[in-house]
């Protein structure tokens, strides 16, 4: 009856990412306050970044620095065999560093826009802003 439990527990990190994504998605869709929507977007982005970082890691692998054999002071790159499976792929980590920068920039611009909206409409509630726009 509980045969699926070890499989579910062994993938606990994926359940954490799914939970974070759903919290962020819920906040973006269900909340009317703009700041809560922005925070939800940030939670969603963070969950995706954590997911990509976790799938880029491998047990027992090392960093991708390849040391070549030297024979008699002459660089002999063909003497060693490079097995890609022994190394961690750095591409997901590098891309997620870029995604972190984009996420922080998006958060900063969104909060700046929220401040401008508050200065103009004196509220951050989406329904009230839309009603004020319709009245204009």
KAFEN-V433061 format. One record per backbone hydrogen bond with DSSP energy under -1.0 kcal/mol. NH is the residue of the N-H (numbers start at 1). CO is the residue of the C=O. Records with the same first field share a line. If there is no record, write none. Layout:
BEGIN
NH: CO + CO
END
This chain:
BEGIN
5: 2
8: 4
9: 5
10: 6
12: 9
15: 11
16: 12
17: 13
18: 14
19: 15
20: 16
21: 17
22: 18
23: 19
24: 20
25: 21
26: 22
27: 23
28: 24
29: 25
30: 26
34: 124
37: 33
38: 34
39: 35
40: 36
41: 37
42: 38
43: 39
44: 40
45: 41
46: 42
47: 43
48: 44
49: 45
50: 46
51: 47
52: 48
53: 49
54: 50
55: 51
61: 58
62: 86
65: 63
71: 74
74: 71
76: 69
79: 76
86: 83
87: 84
88: 62
94: 90
95: 91
96: 92
97: 93
98: 94
99: 95
100: 96
101: 97
102: 98
103: 99
104: 100
105: 101
106: 102
107: 103
108: 104
109: 105
110: 106
111: 107
112: 108
113: 109
114: 110
115: 111
116: 112
117: 113
118: 114
119: 115
120: 116
121: 117
122: 118
126: 32
129: 125
130: 126
131: 127
132: 128
133: 129
134: 130
135: 131
136: 132
END
